[in-house]
Amino acid sequence: MYRFQDCELDPRGFVLRRGDGQVRVERQVFAVLVHLIENRDRVVPKLELLDAVWGNRFISDSALTSRLKDARRAVGDDGQRQEVITTVHGVGYRFVARVEVIGEPGPLPAACLTQEIHYCDSPDGVRLAYALCGDGPPLVKAANWLTHLDHEWSSVIWRHWIQWLAGAHRLIRYDERGCGLSDWDVTEFGLDAWVEDLELVVDSAGVDRFPLLGVSQGGAVAIKYAALHPDRVTQLVLIGAYCRGRLTRARSEEERQEASLDLALGRVSWRRDDAAFRQVFASQFLPDAPRETWNAFNELQRATTSVENVVRFLDAFAHIDVAAVAPKVRCPTLIVHSRGDIRVPESQALELARLIPGSRLVYLDSANHIVTEHEPAWPVLVTEVNRFLAS
């Protein structure tokens, strides 16, 4: 972490604090700050800054000027005073505020990195896409609901997750069969096929032993993989996960009716391409998020797969059941769950904690199924998972 003026910047957690509060910054703005701070011993040329933040994309001078203006505003500086970032006309920019390094400097965040897209073929002929980004020890993320390796990179829904996870690891993530950059036209669909796809991706990426992350239904995939491969998974992190889908965990007639109604509504609404339903869906996943985030969630879903596959996903998720497999997990396990989660109630986290031997459960003060970048629960999630992975 870096401390300067009345600010603290955490590259790994993708967090900027000023005074007593956290400052919301856009991804490229944060990357500009990180690159200038880590090269504060010299003037950083414009071209170098453009390459570090945007890679080989063409960016106009006005775009860079705009990001620098936002960066200055975020740390309490401006173009006139220039007490933090100074402009060296005709050359570039330099971070001039006195910086105190708290702990050892970490690697650059994923915002300053690029990702590599690779492909591998499953035994049943499905072409799977997986991505590598970041440096450090490997960390594998099991695929979850409607991912897209390319769109996630800039999506407000997932980009802060990628920046955080790739900040200290070689992050390996992939699009499950039926969505994203992987093949959409597939025959086999369900938990066993998803676990086999994870096995294929891990082998193709060339990693042997690694911590495994499962978010939402990806948690069930991660649980079964960890139980089947105890020699490969060093630690298991489950966030918003469940071991039984809505239909399999329903016990009373009322619960079965509610689960069936939710599934039927999903089938009909997605087949009709009903925007109103997608808005309801977004509000269930992200009830504490603003409308703009709901819209981004809807856009990501529409770009990730076909309507027919969405219906198949919903059916498969509802019938997931790894309750018999979970007690066979032998690696250290951290379970993190939002207390107000509507899609996956906190009782599911408690059930996981009871089933997985020696696991630890941490609740977040949030109602969001996917924790957003600017809510108070985000730094708590980052701290808990980082501490667990470093232990």
C-alpha positions as CSV (number, residue, x, y, z in Angstrom):
1,M,0.0,0.0,0.0
2,Y,1.0,3.6,-0.6
3,R,0.3,6.5,1.7
4,F,0.6,10.2,0.5
5,Q,-1.1,13.4,1.5
6,D,-4.3,12.3,3.2
7,C,-4.7,9.3,0.8
8,E,-4.0,5.5,0.9
9,L,-3.8,3.5,-2.3
10,D,-4.0,-0.3,-2.2
11,P,-3.0,-1.8,-5.7
12,R,-4.0,-5.3,-4.7
13,G,-7.4,-4.5,-3.3
14,F,-8.0,-1.8,-6.0
15,V,-8.9,0.6,-3.3
16,L,-8.2,4.4,-2.9
17,R,-9.0,6.0,0.4
18,R,-8.9,9.7,1.1
19,G,-9.5,11.0,4.6
20,D,-12.1,8.8,6.3
21,G,-13.7,7.5,3.2
22,Q,-13.2,5.4,0.0
23,V,-12.9,7.3,-3.3
24,R,-14.7,5.8,-6.3
25,V,-12.4,5.8,-9.3
26,E,-12.7,4.4,-12.8
27,R,-10.4,1.5,-13.8
28,Q,-8.1,3.5,-16.1
29,V,-7.9,6.3,-13.5
30,F,-6.7,3.9,-10.9
31,A,-4.2,2.4,-13.3
32,V,-2.8,5.9,-14.0
33,L,-2.3,6.5,-10.3
34,V,-0.6,3.2,-9.8
35,H,1.8,3.6,-12.7
36,L,2.8,7.1,-11.7
37,I,3.3,6.2,-8.1
38,E,5.4,3.1,-8.9
39,N,7.6,5.2,-11.2
40,R,7.7,8.4,-9.0
41,D,11.5,8.6,-9.3
42,R,11.2,9.9,-12.8
43,V,9.1,11.7,-15.4
44,V,6.8,9.2,-17.1
45,P,6.4,10.0,-20.8
46,K,2.9,10.2,-22.3
47,L,3.5,7.2,-24.6
48,E,4.6,5.0,-21.8
49,L,1.6,5.9,-19.7
50,L,-0.7,5.1,-22.6
51,D,0.9,1.8,-23.2
52,A,0.9,0.9,-19.5
53,V,-2.8,1.6,-19.0
54,W,-4.4,0.9,-22.4
55,G,-1.9,-1.5,-24.0
56,N,-2.0,-1.4,-27.8
57,R,-5.4,0.3,-28.1
58,F,-5.5,3.7,-29.8
59,I,-6.3,6.4,-27.2
60,S,-6.5,10.1,-27.9
61,D,-4.5,12.7,-26.0
62,S,-7.8,14.1,-24.8
63,A,-8.8,10.8,-23.2
64,L,-5.5,10.7,-21.3
65,T,-5.9,14.3,-20.2
66,S,-9.4,13.4,-19.0
67,R,-8.1,10.4,-16.9
68,L,-5.3,12.6,-15.4
69,K,-7.8,15.2,-14.5
70,D,-10.0,12.6,-12.7
71,A,-6.9,11.1,-11.0
72,R,-5.9,14.6,-9.7
73,R,-9.4,15.2,-8.5
74,A,-9.5,11.8,-6.7
75,V,-6.4,12.6,-4.6
76,G,-7.3,16.2,-3.9
77,D,-5.1,17.8,-6.5
78,D,-5.8,19.9,-9.6
79,G,-4.1,21.2,-12.7
80,Q,-3.2,24.5,-11.1
81,R,-1.8,23.4,-7.8
82,Q,-0.2,20.2,-8.9
83,E,1.0,19.1,-5.4
84,V,0.6,15.4,-6.2
85,I,0.9,15.0,-10.0
86,T,2.9,17.6,-12.0
87,T,2.9,18.1,-15.7
88,V,6.3,18.4,-17.4
89,H,5.3,20.1,-20.6
90,G,6.4,18.4,-23.8
91,V,7.6,15.3,-21.8
92,G,5.0,13.7,-19.6
93,Y,4.0,13.5,-15.9
94,R,5.5,12.9,-12.5
95,F,4.1,11.9,-9.1
96,V,5.7,14.5,-6.8
97,A,3.9,14.0,-3.5
98,R,5.9,12.3,-0.8
99,V,5.0,8.6,-0.7
100,E,5.2,6.2,2.3
101,V,5.3,2.5,1.4
102,I,3.3,0.4,3.8
103,G,4.6,-3.2,3.6
104,E,6.3,-4.6,0.6
105,P,5.3,-3.2,-2.8
106,G,3.0,-5.7,-4.6
107,P,2.7,-6.4,-8.3
108,L,0.8,-4.1,-10.7
109,P,-3.0,-4.6,-10.6
110,A,-4.7,-6.3,-13.5
111,A,-5.8,-2.9,-14.8
112,C,-2.2,-2.4,-15.9
113,L,-1.9,-5.9,-17.4
114,T,-3.3,-7.8,-20.4
115,Q,-5.0,-11.2,-20.6
116,E,-4.1,-14.1,-22.9
117,I,-7.0,-16.0,-24.4
118,H,-6.4,-19.7,-25.1
119,Y,-8.6,-22.6,-26.3
120,C,-8.8,-26.3,-25.5
121,D,-11.1,-29.1,-26.8
122,S,-13.1,-31.4,-24.5
123,P,-13.5,-35.1,-25.3
124,D,-17.1,-34.5,-26.6
125,G,-15.9,-31.9,-29.0
126,V,-16.7,-28.7,-27.1
127,R,-14.2,-25.9,-27.6
128,L,-13.5,-24.1,-24.3
129,A,-12.0,-20.6,-23.9
130,Y,-9.8,-19.8,-20.9
131,A,-7.8,-16.7,-20.0
132,L,-4.6,-16.1,-18.2
133,C,-3.7,-12.7,-16.5
134,G,-1.5,-11.4,-13.7
135,D,1.7,-12.7,-12.2
136,G,2.5,-14.8,-9.2
137,P,1.3,-18.2,-7.9
138,P,-1.7,-19.7,-9.7
139,L,-5.3,-19.1,-8.7
140,V,-8.1,-20.9,-10.6
141,K,-11.7,-19.6,-10.7
142,A,-14.4,-22.1,-11.6
143,A,-16.8,-20.7,-14.2
144,N,-20.2,-19.4,-13.0
145,W,-23.4,-17.9,-14.4
146,L,-23.1,-16.4,-17.9
147,T,-19.4,-15.3,-18.1
148,H,-17.6,-13.7,-21.0
149,L,-13.9,-13.5,-20.8
150,D,-13.7,-10.4,-23.1
151,H,-16.7,-8.4,-21.9
152,E,-15.9,-9.0,-18.2
153,W,-12.6,-7.3,-18.6
154,S,-14.3,-3.9,-18.9
155,S,-17.7,-4.7,-17.2
156,V,-18.5,-2.9,-13.9
157,I,-19.9,-6.2,-12.7
158,W,-16.6,-8.2,-12.8
159,R,-13.6,-6.0,-13.6
160,H,-12.8,-5.2,-10.0
161,W,-12.8,-8.9,-9.2
162,I,-10.3,-9.5,-12.0
163,Q,-8.1,-6.6,-11.0
164,W,-8.1,-7.8,-7.4
165,L,-7.5,-11.5,-8.1
166,A,-4.8,-10.9,-10.7
167,G,-3.1,-8.4,-8.6
168,A,-1.1,-11.1,-6.7
169,H,-1.8,-14.2,-8.7
170,R,-1.6,-15.8,-12.1
171,L,-5.4,-15.9,-12.5
172,I,-6.9,-18.7,-14.6
173,R,-10.6,-18.3,-15.5
174,Y,-12.7,-19.7,-18.3
175,D,-16.1,-19.6,-20.0
176,E,-18.1,-22.7,-19.3
177,R,-19.6,-24.6,-22.1
178,G,-22.6,-22.8,-23.6
179,C,-21.6,-19.2,-23.0
180,G,-19.0,-16.5,-23.6
181,L,-16.1,-17.3,-25.9
182,S,-16.7,-21.1,-25.5
183,D,-18.9,-23.1,-27.8
184,W,-22.6,-22.3,-27.4
185,D,-23.9,-25.3,-29.4
186,V,-23.4,-28.2,-26.9
187,T,-25.1,-31.4,-26.0
188,E,-23.9,-32.3,-22.5
189,F,-25.0,-29.8,-19.9
190,G,-24.8,-30.1,-16.2
191,L,-22.6,-30.5,-13.1
192,D,-20.5,-33.5,-14.3
193,A,-19.7,-31.8,-17.7
194,W,-18.8,-28.6,-15.9
195,V,-16.4,-30.5,-13.6
196,E,-14.8,-32.2,-16.5
197,D,-14.4,-28.9,-18.3
198,L,-12.6,-27.5,-15.2
199,E,-10.3,-30.5,-15.2
200,L,-9.5,-29.9,-18.9
201,V,-8.8,-26.2,-18.4
202,V,-6.5,-26.8,-15.4
203,D,-4.5,-29.4,-17.3
204,S,-4.3,-27.2,-20.4
205,A,-3.1,-24.2,-18.4
206,G,-0.3,-26.4,-17.0
207,V,-0.9,-25.9,-13.3
208,D,-0.4,-28.7,-10.7
209,R,-1.4,-27.4,-7.3
210,F,-3.4,-24.3,-6.8
211,P,-6.1,-22.6,-4.7
212,L,-9.6,-22.9,-6.3
213,L,-12.3,-20.2,-6.2
214,G,-16.0,-20.9,-6.7
215,V,-18.6,-18.1,-7.0
216,S,-22.4,-18.9,-7.0
217,Q,-23.0,-22.2,-8.8
218,G,-19.3,-22.3,-9.6
219,G,-19.0,-23.2,-5.9
220,A,-20.6,-26.6,-6.5
221,V,-18.3,-27.2,-9.4
222,A,-15.3,-26.3,-7.2
223,I,-16.5,-28.5,-4.3
224,K,-16.8,-31.5,-6.5
225,Y,-13.5,-30.9,-8.2
226,A,-11.7,-30.5,-4.8
227,A,-13.3,-33.7,-3.5
228,L,-12.1,-35.6,-6.6
229,H,-8.6,-34.1,-6.7
230,P,-7.4,-33.6,-3.1
231,D,-3.8,-33.7,-4.2
232,R,-4.2,-30.6,-6.5
233,V,-6.4,-28.1,-4.6
234,T,-4.4,-26.4,-1.8
235,Q,-7.3,-24.1,-0.6
236,L,-10.9,-23.7,-1.5
237,V,-12.7,-20.3,-1.5
238,L,-16.5,-20.3,-1.9
239,I,-18.3,-16.9,-2.3
240,G,-22.1,-16.8,-2.6
241,A,-22.0,-20.6,-3.1
242,Y,-24.5,-23.3,-2.5
243,C,-24.4,-27.1,-2.5
244,R,-28.1,-27.7,-3.6
245,G,-30.1,-25.9,-6.2
246,R,-33.6,-24.4,-5.6
247,L,-35.5,-27.6,-6.5
248,T,-33.2,-30.0,-4.7
249,R,-33.2,-28.0,-1.5
250,A,-36.9,-27.4,-1.4
251,R,-38.5,-29.4,1.5
252,S,-42.0,-28.1,2.0
253,E,-44.7,-28.0,-0.7
254,E,-44.6,-24.2,-0.5
255,E,-40.8,-24.2,-1.2
256,R,-41.3,-26.5,-4.1
257,Q,-44.0,-24.3,-5.6
258,E,-41.8,-21.2,-5.2
259,A,-38.8,-22.9,-6.8
260,S,-41.0,-24.2,-9.7
261,L,-42.6,-20.8,-10.2
262,D,-39.2,-19.1,-10.3
263,L,-37.9,-21.6,-12.8
264,A,-41.1,-21.4,-15.0
265,L,-41.0,-17.6,-15.0
266,G,-37.3,-17.7,-16.1
267,R,-38.1,-20.1,-18.9
268,V,-41.0,-18.1,-20.3
269,S,-39.4,-14.7,-19.8
270,W,-36.1,-15.5,-21.4
271,R,-37.7,-17.3,-24.3
272,R,-39.8,-14.2,-24.9
273,D,-36.7,-12.0,-24.5
274,D,-38.5,-10.1,-21.8
275,A,-36.5,-7.0,-20.7
276,A,-38.8,-6.5,-17.7
277,F,-37.9,-10.0,-16.3
278,R,-34.2,-9.4,-16.8
279,Q,-34.6,-6.2,-14.7
280,V,-36.2,-8.3,-12.0
281,F,-33.4,-10.8,-12.3
282,A,-30.8,-8.1,-11.9
283,S,-32.6,-6.6,-8.9
284,Q,-32.4,-10.1,-7.2
285,F,-28.7,-10.4,-7.9
286,L,-27.8,-6.8,-7.1
287,P,-30.5,-5.3,-4.9
288,D,-28.2,-2.8,-3.2
289,A,-26.7,-1.6,-6.6
290,P,-27.8,1.4,-8.5
291,R,-29.9,1.1,-11.7
292,E,-26.9,1.7,-13.9
293,T,-25.3,-1.5,-12.5
294,W,-28.5,-3.4,-13.2
295,N,-28.3,-2.2,-16.8
296,A,-24.7,-3.3,-17.0
297,F,-25.7,-6.7,-15.6
298,N,-28.4,-7.1,-18.2
299,E,-26.1,-6.1,-21.0
300,L,-23.5,-8.7,-19.9
301,Q,-26.2,-11.4,-19.8
302,R,-27.5,-10.6,-23.2
303,A,-24.0,-10.8,-24.7
304,T,-23.0,-14.1,-23.1
305,T,-25.2,-16.8,-24.5
306,S,-28.4,-17.7,-26.4
307,V,-31.8,-17.6,-24.9
308,E,-32.1,-21.4,-25.3
309,N,-28.9,-21.9,-23.3
310,V,-30.1,-19.6,-20.5
311,V,-33.2,-21.9,-20.0
312,R,-30.9,-24.9,-19.9
313,F,-28.6,-23.2,-17.4
314,L,-31.6,-22.4,-15.1
315,D,-32.8,-26.0,-15.2
316,A,-29.3,-27.4,-14.5
317,F,-28.7,-24.9,-11.6
318,A,-32.0,-25.8,-9.9
319,H,-31.1,-29.5,-9.8
320,I,-27.5,-29.2,-8.5
321,D,-26.7,-31.3,-5.5
322,V,-23.2,-31.8,-4.0
323,A,-24.3,-32.4,-0.4
324,A,-23.0,-35.9,-0.4
325,V,-19.7,-34.8,-2.0
326,A,-18.9,-31.7,0.3
327,P,-17.9,-33.8,3.4
328,K,-15.1,-35.3,1.2
329,V,-13.3,-32.0,0.8
330,R,-10.1,-32.1,2.7
331,C,-8.4,-28.8,2.0
332,P,-8.7,-25.6,4.1
333,T,-12.0,-23.9,3.0
334,L,-13.2,-20.3,3.4
335,I,-16.9,-19.6,2.9
336,V,-18.0,-16.0,2.3
337,H,-21.6,-15.0,2.0
338,S,-23.8,-11.9,1.9
339,R,-26.3,-12.0,4.7
340,G,-29.1,-10.5,2.6
341,D,-28.5,-12.6,-0.5
342,I,-31.9,-13.1,-2.2
343,R,-30.7,-15.6,-4.9
344,V,-28.8,-17.8,-2.5
345,P,-30.0,-17.5,1.1
346,E,-27.5,-17.4,3.9
347,S,-28.8,-20.8,5.1
348,Q,-27.0,-22.3,2.1
349,A,-23.7,-20.9,3.4
350,L,-24.4,-22.4,6.9
351,E,-25.1,-25.8,5.3
352,L,-21.8,-25.7,3.4
353,A,-20.0,-24.8,6.7
354,R,-21.6,-27.8,8.4
355,L,-20.8,-30.2,5.6
356,I,-17.2,-29.2,4.7
357,P,-14.8,-30.3,7.5
358,G,-12.9,-27.5,9.2
359,S,-14.3,-24.8,7.0
360,R,-14.6,-21.2,8.1
361,L,-17.7,-19.0,7.4
362,V,-17.6,-15.2,7.1
363,Y,-20.8,-13.2,6.5
364,L,-20.8,-9.9,4.7
365,D,-23.1,-7.0,5.5
366,S,-24.6,-6.9,2.0
367,A,-27.6,-8.0,0.0
368,N,-25.8,-8.3,-3.3
369,H,-25.1,-11.8,-4.7
370,I,-22.2,-10.3,-6.6
371,V,-20.3,-7.9,-4.3
372,T,-19.9,-4.5,-6.0
373,E,-16.8,-2.4,-6.1
374,H,-18.0,0.6,-4.0
375,E,-20.0,-1.1,-1.2
376,P,-18.6,-1.4,2.3
377,A,-18.5,-5.2,2.0
378,W,-16.0,-5.2,-0.8
379,P,-12.8,-4.4,1.2
380,V,-14.0,-6.9,3.8
381,L,-14.3,-9.6,1.2
382,V,-10.9,-8.7,-0.3
383,T,-9.2,-8.7,3.1
384,E,-10.7,-12.0,4.2
385,V,-9.8,-13.8,1.1
386,N,-6.3,-12.3,0.8
387,R,-5.6,-13.3,4.4
388,F,-6.8,-16.8,3.8
389,L,-4.8,-17.4,0.6
390,A,-1.7,-16.0,2.3
391,S,-2.0,-18.3,5.3
